[in-house]
Amino acid sequence: MANPVCEKCKNEISPIDVVSCPNCDKKYHSWCWMSVPNCIGCGTFNKDYMKEKINKATVNINTNVKDRSASNEKVVAMDSGMFSNIGEKLKGWARAYFVISVVIAIIAVIATFIIDLFLFPAIVGVAIGIVLSAWIMSLILYAFGELVANSKESKIIQREILEELKKEK
C-alpha cells in the first residue's frame, strides 16, 4: 500500500509522521500540519497551529530576557506619578515596616528595662508580639507587591506574544 500524500506540500508521508485533520481525515506531515491555521480540505480550525505559535512566541520571549526588561522599562516609563512601579514600592514598604516595627519594639524593651523592671517581662512579651505581627503583615504586603509586579510582567509577556503572533500573520 502506498504512503499517503500531504495536503500541504504534496509529498509522501511516512507512516510514523502522518497527522490527520480531526474533521475530514486529510493527511499531513506533522510539521506541515503545525504550519497551517486551518485544514486545507475542510477549513477546520487547527488548534495545534495556535499552540505551536504560542510556544514559539514564548520561547522567543524567554530567550531574550534583556529585551523583556527593556520592554518592562518602557511600560514602567509609561506609568507616572505615585503609582509608577507600585509592586516594587509595596515590597520596599513591607521591608521598611518590618524594620521600623522591630526598632520600636527594641526601644520599648530597652526603655522599660531602664525605667521599671517590674513591667519588663510584660513589655518583652508585647515586643515579641509586635515583631511577630509586623513580620506577618510584612509578608502579606510583600506578597501583594510581588503579585502586582508579576502581573505587570505577565501583561508585558502577553503583549509580546500578541505582537509576535500579529507579525507572523
C-alpha positions as CSV (number, residue, x, y, z in Angstrom):
1,M,0.0,0.0,0.0
2,A,1.3,3.4,-1.0
3,N,2.1,6.1,1.7
4,P,-0.4,9.0,1.9
5,V,0.4,12.3,0.3
6,C,0.5,15.5,2.4
7,E,-2.3,18.0,1.6
8,K,0.1,21.0,2.0
9,C,3.4,20.0,0.4
10,K,2.1,17.2,-1.8
11,N,5.0,14.8,-0.8
12,E,4.6,11.3,0.5
13,I,4.3,10.9,4.3
14,S,6.0,8.2,6.2
15,P,3.6,6.2,8.4
16,I,5.4,7.5,11.5
17,D,5.0,11.2,10.6
18,V,1.3,11.2,9.5
19,V,-1.2,13.6,11.1
20,S,-4.9,13.7,10.1
21,C,-7.4,16.5,10.3
22,P,-9.9,15.6,13.0
23,N,-12.8,16.6,10.9
24,C,-12.2,15.4,7.3
25,D,-9.2,13.0,7.8
26,K,-7.0,14.7,5.3
27,K,-3.3,13.7,5.8
28,Y,-0.4,16.0,6.6
29,H,3.2,15.8,7.7
30,S,3.3,16.8,11.4
31,W,5.4,19.9,10.6
32,C,3.1,20.8,7.7
33,W,0.1,20.4,10.0
34,M,1.7,22.7,12.5
35,S,2.2,25.4,9.8
36,V,-1.4,25.7,8.7
37,P,-4.1,27.6,10.7
38,N,-6.9,25.7,9.0
39,C,-7.3,22.4,7.3
40,I,-6.8,22.8,3.5
41,G,-9.5,20.3,2.8
42,C,-12.4,21.4,5.0
43,G,-11.2,24.6,6.7
44,T,-11.4,23.2,10.3
45,F,-9.5,25.4,12.8
46,N,-6.2,23.8,13.7
47,K,-5.7,24.1,17.5
48,D,-2.2,22.6,17.2
49,Y,-1.2,25.5,15.0
50,M,-2.2,28.1,17.6
51,K,-0.4,26.1,20.4
52,E,2.7,25.9,18.3
53,K,2.6,29.7,17.6
54,I,2.2,30.5,21.3
55,N,5.0,28.0,22.2
56,K,7.3,29.7,19.7
57,A,6.5,33.2,20.9
58,T,7.0,32.1,24.5
59,V,10.4,30.6,23.6
60,N,11.4,33.8,21.7
61,I,10.4,35.9,24.7
62,N,12.1,33.6,27.3
63,T,15.4,33.5,25.3
64,N,15.5,37.3,25.1
65,V,15.4,38.4,28.7
66,K,17.2,41.7,28.0
67,D,14.6,42.7,25.5
68,R,11.9,41.9,28.1
69,S,13.5,44.0,30.8
70,A,13.8,46.8,28.3
71,S,10.1,46.4,27.4
72,N,9.3,46.4,31.2
73,E,11.2,49.7,31.5
74,K,9.1,51.1,28.6
75,V,5.8,50.1,30.4
76,V,7.2,51.4,33.7
77,A,8.1,54.7,32.0
78,M,4.5,54.9,30.7
79,D,3.3,54.8,34.3
80,S,3.6,58.1,36.0
81,G,3.3,59.6,39.4
82,M,2.6,57.9,42.7
83,F,1.6,54.6,41.2
84,S,4.6,54.0,39.0
85,N,6.4,50.7,39.8
86,I,3.9,50.1,42.6
87,G,4.9,46.5,43.1
88,E,8.4,47.3,43.9
89,K,7.3,50.2,46.2
90,L,5.0,47.8,48.1
91,K,7.8,45.4,48.6
92,G,10.0,48.2,49.9
93,W,7.3,49.4,52.2
94,A,7.0,45.9,53.6
95,R,10.7,45.8,54.4
96,A,10.6,49.2,55.9
97,Y,7.5,48.4,58.0
98,F,9.2,45.4,59.5
99,V,12.4,47.1,60.3
100,I,10.6,50.1,61.9
101,S,8.5,47.8,64.0
102,V,11.5,45.8,65.2
103,V,13.3,49.0,66.1
104,I,10.3,50.3,68.0
105,A,9.9,47.0,69.9
106,I,13.6,47.1,70.8
107,I,13.4,50.7,72.0
108,A,10.3,49.8,74.1
109,V,12.1,46.9,75.7
110,I,15.2,49.0,76.5
111,A,13.2,51.9,77.8
112,T,11.2,49.6,80.1
113,F,14.3,47.9,81.3
114,I,15.8,51.3,82.3
115,I,12.6,52.8,83.8
116,D,10.8,49.9,85.5
117,L,12.0,46.3,85.9
118,F,8.6,45.2,87.2
119,L,7.0,45.7,83.7
120,F,9.9,44.3,81.8
121,P,8.5,40.7,81.3
122,A,5.2,42.1,80.0
123,I,6.9,44.6,77.6
124,V,9.1,41.8,76.3
125,G,6.0,39.7,75.6
126,V,4.4,42.7,73.9
127,A,7.6,43.4,71.9
128,I,7.7,39.8,70.7
129,G,4.0,40.1,69.7
130,I,4.7,43.3,67.8
131,V,7.7,41.8,66.0
132,L,5.6,38.7,65.0
133,S,2.6,40.7,63.8
134,A,5.0,43.0,61.9
135,W,6.6,40.0,60.3
136,I,3.3,38.6,59.2
137,M,2.0,41.9,57.9
138,S,5.2,42.5,56.1
139,L,5.0,39.1,54.5
140,I,1.4,39.8,53.3
141,L,2.4,43.3,52.0
142,Y,5.5,41.9,50.3
143,A,3.5,39.0,48.7
144,F,1.0,41.5,47.4
145,G,3.8,43.7,46.0
146,E,5.2,40.6,44.3
147,L,1.8,39.8,42.9
148,V,1.4,43.3,41.4
149,A,5.0,43.1,39.9
150,N,4.3,39.7,38.4
151,S,1.0,40.7,37.0
152,K,2.7,43.6,35.2
153,E,5.4,41.1,33.9
154,S,2.6,38.8,32.7
155,K,0.9,41.7,30.9
156,I,4.2,42.5,29.2
157,I,4.7,38.9,28.1
158,Q,1.1,38.7,26.8
159,R,1.7,41.9,24.7
160,E,4.9,40.4,23.3
161,I,3.1,37.2,22.4
162,L,0.3,39.0,20.7
163,E,2.8,41.2,18.8
164,E,4.8,38.1,17.7
165,L,1.5,36.4,16.5
166,K,0.5,39.6,14.6
167,K,3.9,39.7,12.9
168,E,3.5,36.1,11.7
169,K,0.1,36.7,10.1
